[in-house]
């Protein structure tokens, strides 16, 4: 997924904006994870369950590269 917010090179993203984009990217990844779990295992997770599992598995390495769900 491309960044949610496009920034021009003339105006660097503030720390607050960068944090917001990172959080939105993680929300998107958690949604992908939830869909992948349902498709691959038939297990329907709530959004909270998916978030907890995804955070435990992928949050530490999220900035190293997007995890594959």
C-alpha positions as CSV (number, residue, x, y, z in Angstrom):
1,X,0.0,0.0,0.0
2,X,1.4,3.4,-0.8
3,X,1.7,5.9,2.0
4,X,-1.7,7.3,3.0
5,X,-0.3,10.8,2.9
6,X,1.7,12.1,0.0
7,X,4.3,14.7,0.9
8,X,6.1,17.0,-1.5
9,X,9.8,17.1,-1.3
10,X,9.6,20.8,-0.3
11,X,7.6,20.1,2.9
12,X,9.0,17.2,5.0
13,X,6.5,15.3,7.0
14,X,6.2,16.3,10.6
15,X,6.8,13.7,13.3
16,X,3.1,13.8,14.1
17,X,2.2,13.2,10.5
18,X,4.8,10.4,10.2
19,X,3.3,8.7,13.3
20,X,-0.2,9.0,11.9
21,X,0.8,7.4,8.6
22,X,2.7,4.6,10.4
23,X,-0.4,3.9,12.5
24,X,-2.7,3.9,9.4
25,X,-0.3,1.6,7.6
26,X,-0.4,-0.8,10.6
27,X,-4.3,-0.7,10.7
28,X,-4.3,-1.6,7.0
29,X,-1.8,-4.5,7.5
30,X,-3.9,-5.8,10.4
31,X,-6.9,-5.9,8.1
32,X,-4.9,-7.8,5.6
33,X,-3.8,-10.2,8.3
34,X,-7.4,-10.8,9.5
35,X,-8.5,-11.6,5.9
36,X,-5.5,-13.9,5.4
37,X,-6.2,-15.8,8.6
38,X,-9.9,-16.3,7.5
39,X,-8.8,-17.4,4.0
40,X,-6.0,-19.8,5.2
41,X,-7.5,-21.2,8.3
42,X,-11.2,-20.4,8.3
43,X,-10.7,-18.7,11.7
44,X,-12.8,-15.5,11.9
45,X,-11.0,-13.0,14.2
46,X,-12.5,-9.9,15.6
47,X,-10.6,-6.7,14.8
48,X,-9.2,-6.7,18.3
49,X,-8.1,-10.3,18.2
50,X,-6.4,-9.7,14.8
51,X,-4.7,-6.6,16.1
52,X,-3.4,-8.4,19.2
53,X,-2.0,-11.3,17.1
54,X,-0.5,-9.1,14.4
55,X,1.1,-6.8,17.0
56,X,2.6,-9.8,18.8
57,X,4.0,-11.3,15.5
58,X,4.9,-8.4,13.3
59,X,5.0,-5.0,15.1
60,X,8.6,-5.2,16.1
61,X,9.7,-5.7,12.5
62,X,7.1,-3.5,10.8
63,X,9.5,-0.7,10.0
64,X,12.0,-3.2,8.6
65,X,9.6,-4.0,5.7
66,X,6.0,-4.8,5.5
67,X,5.2,-8.3,6.8
68,X,3.3,-10.6,4.5
69,X,0.0,-11.6,6.0
